[in-house]
Amino acid sequence: QVQLVESGGGLVQAGGSLRLSCAATGTRFNINDMGWYRQAPGKQRDLVATIGGGGITNYADSVKGRFTITRDRAKNVVYLQMNSLKPEDTAVYYCYVDAVVGPRGRYWGQGTQVTVSS
C-alpha cells in the first residue's frame, strides 16, 4: 500500500500564494506520474497539473502561468506552488500518484481545502 499525506492548504486573499505538498510513503513501490486534482462544491473533480517520471508537466488551461508543479523523486514528494490565486481556485485539492512497481495503481491523498477570498 501507498499512503499520501497532503499539507499546505488554507485561506488566502485573492492575488496571494500557497504551496501544497504531498508525500507518498509505503514499502517497496515506484512512482511514475504524480499530480493534483481539485473539486469545488457541487462540481466534478478536475485535473489541475501532472508531472511525469521524466519531469514533463501538464497544466489545466485555467492555471497555466500561475501554478507550478514540481517533485522530489528521492523523497517521493510532489508540490504545487500556486500564485496569483483567484476566488475561482477555491476547492478541495487532491494529490495522486501512479505506482508502477509493487502495489500498482493510483493512490489519492485525503484532500486539503484551499479558500481564496475576494
N, C-alpha and C positions, 0 to 999 in steps of 0.2 A: 504494500500500500504506500501511496504517496500522500503526505499531508501538506496543505498550503495554509500559510498564516499571512494575512494581509495587515497592513498598518498604514497610517498617514492620512486618512480621511478627516473631514471636519467641516467647519463653517468658515467661509471666506467671502469678502466683498467682491463684487464684480471688478475685474481687472487684476485681481490678485493671483497668487500661485499656490499650488500644493504639490507635494511629491508623495506618490503612493509606492509602497514596497510590498513584495510578495515573495516569501521564502518557502521553498519546497524542501521537505525533509522526508526521510524514509530510509530504507535499506536496499542497496543493490538496484539502482534504477539509473536510466539515462534519459535525458530530456532532449527533445528536438525543438518543436515550436513552443513559445510562451506568448502570452498576450493578455489583453484586457477587453472585457465587455462591460456594458453599463445598461441599467434598466431604470427608467423613470416610472413614477406611479402611473398605472393604467396603460403602460406601453410594453412592447416586446423588448427582449434583451438584444441589444445591438452591438456589433463589433466596434471597438474603439481603435485598437492598434495591436499588431502582432510583430514578433521578431523571431526569425528562423534560427536554426542551428548555426548557419553560416553568417548570421548577423543582418540578413536582409530584413528590412522593415516594411510595414504596410499600415496605412492610416485611413480612417474614415475621412471623407471629404470635409466633414464639419469640424475636424480637429487639426487638419493639416496646417503646419506653420505655427501652431500653438502648443501642441503636445509632442513630447519626445519619449520614445520607449527605448530602454537600454537593458542590458542583462549582465550579470556577473556569473560566468559559466562555472567558475571554480566553487562559488557559494550557492549556485542554483537559486539565484535571486533575480527577479525582474522588477524594474522600476518604471513608473510613469510620471514624468515631470509635466505638470500642467500649468501653463502660463496664460495670461490674458483670459482668465476664466469668465464665463458668461452665465447668467441665470439658467439658460437652457442646458448647461452642463450638469445641472443638479440631477443626481441619480445615485443609485447604489452601484458601485463599481466592483466587478468580479474579475479576479485573475484566473487564468487557467494554464496548465502545462500539458503537453502531449508526451507521455512517457513511451519510449520505444524499446527499451530493454528492461527485463524484469517484470514488474507489474504494468504491462502495456495498457494504454488507454488515456482518456482525457480526465484530468482531475481539476476540481474547482475550489477556489477559496470561499470563505464564508461571506464575503461581501463587506464593503466599507462604504459608509454614507459620505457623499460629497454634496454640500449645500452651498450654493452661490447666491448671495443676496444682492439685490439691485440697489 
